[in-house]
């Protein structure tokens, strides 16, 4: 079902009937921040899946952002899907290869989005929700999160959310999410989200990551840069973004990336905006290259920094 069996099983070919999107809301989203999580589906050998729900309300207490997520339990199916986020990994694409999911025409992320839309439309986390056939089992484990947060949303929160996202135009969208508490940054999370369709991703070696994000894809690595004999970046995106979070929280400065890996060197542009692996902006020097991700991050960090200063928290 959309897989080429002559390639590694996680070499994802496009599944045309998939409907869900992994794209974040574009532009700026800000407001009071509410978040909760719970374990469900546990057994004698596992703590169970980790369900999460994030809600943001604006100054008029209108719900402007809501997102469910689920991280798999340890030992789930195989080691590849052990402790993996289902929302922006290739879990949904793999799930589409299961015949019963293909027959239903839905996967879990469809079910999450279906309930999120109901919450936004009715502006409430209370009550019963319609569930999609074929995506209802996990949603039943996630729905108690809505009931829990319904008791908090609408009451003052000491936590403030700032989210900024931009489609860079070559099949990658940058998404920066910052949470503050009493004026202090407690979380800085940057991710880059691939397009929902492979045809919208320019760089050939990145097409396999459609409907995934760099941070949450369990197999993502930046492809080899043409003109180099080895990878130019010797630290993975996932680890580097964890270090970014630690650095920003420590120094309380979104722009404080000095000392992190690959923040300086030859600036060769986005690199991944090319349609061919042989098309490169210049003859790349065999010395350190600035990781293009940093330019993308700093652009969004500047937007959120100004908003935090404007709000005073």
PyMOL commands that set and color helices and strands:
alter all, ss='L'
color gray80, all
select helices_A, chain A and resi 79-81+91-95+99-104+108-122+137-150+198-200+204-209+237-251+292-311
alter helices_A, ss='H'
color red, helices_A
select strands_A, chain A and resi 27-40+49-57+63-71+159-167+172-181+184-194
alter strands_A, ss='S'
color yellow, strands_A
deselect
rebuild
show_as cartoon
